[in-house]
């Protein structure tokens, strides 16, 4: 097989297994708790994975710029594989939480690499097609995860939701071995202090979205650590997160835009299945509705690479955010008796919006920086989306929980989405005029 083919097999499998693992536990966690106990620690099995997988992405991207893609990516696969084995062997909830944290570290290291390596191997015109393929893996995982989870707990054991990762990770690892790296790394010392401050600060800030007690304490300490991190990084010759990257105006705007668009409506996918199930639709049918998002996403992601060369970044990001606003208006008018096709179309339009926003901003984060910053720039895009998603799910969940009636809460939730999507629409207008190549 060619150099491209082997590494594509590896990153697609790693993406599939990491994205499935983020959701498959939702199906099986009640059964796990019944067997090993620890109901009071239930939420931490999700939180430990989510926090660490989010925090480690920018660090992994920066390390790949310094030491090469292959070895850092391989380390992520090994960590995820080891965490999966340990999770499957867990005897207590405390053990499961700790081992899910190891899995989360591995996932955080792995997840930026599909986009990073694609940026090394493929031209701008080809990259949209590749990103669409990656999106298809996310859509596939959204369907496979609950089905596999149900199968394992019914016919085998909940432990197989973790053991199934072993052969997939091994194939991903072996497929990576023949890969001859294209990127020439720029060696430098590792900023251990910056990495620790960043990881601790962001972890504490993320905890405010995942726990119900001591939010203000976590938030305050997290903010203080990030302030210390900012001043500490100013003095480093090779900072773990190069803050001068944020002085690159288009890249900084794309990072901010990704965060705000995700904060506006990316949490929709967490609540629309619940809405459809309260209407009487099955879990499978509500999953089909989510598949429409992937359809819309892939439809625009495939030609996006060519569109960038023809229209530039600014116009396409504005159009993507216009679709986001259209989705918000459609969801604003969602009612208790709205037919299934209405939700299906709204989610498809949402896919078109995010397909444009994510693909264009990913290409921009790679094309508008120097080669030795491509990894960290790409991973910061992923990081901003993950943070925005966490904010979206937290705010929408809080609105829904505090509402006296479920459908009133759904309506209020999408009022927030409409307001935030209008704010997100304003962001790309700040990008100064560029030529059609976006430079």
Helices and strands as residue ranges (DSSP letters): H 3-36, G 39-41, H 44-67, H 69-88, H 93-111, H 113-121, H 124-155, H 160-177, H 192-207, H 215-234, G 243-247, H 249-265, H 268-278, H 283-311, H 313-332, H 340-367, G 371-373, H 374-402, H 406-427, G 428-430
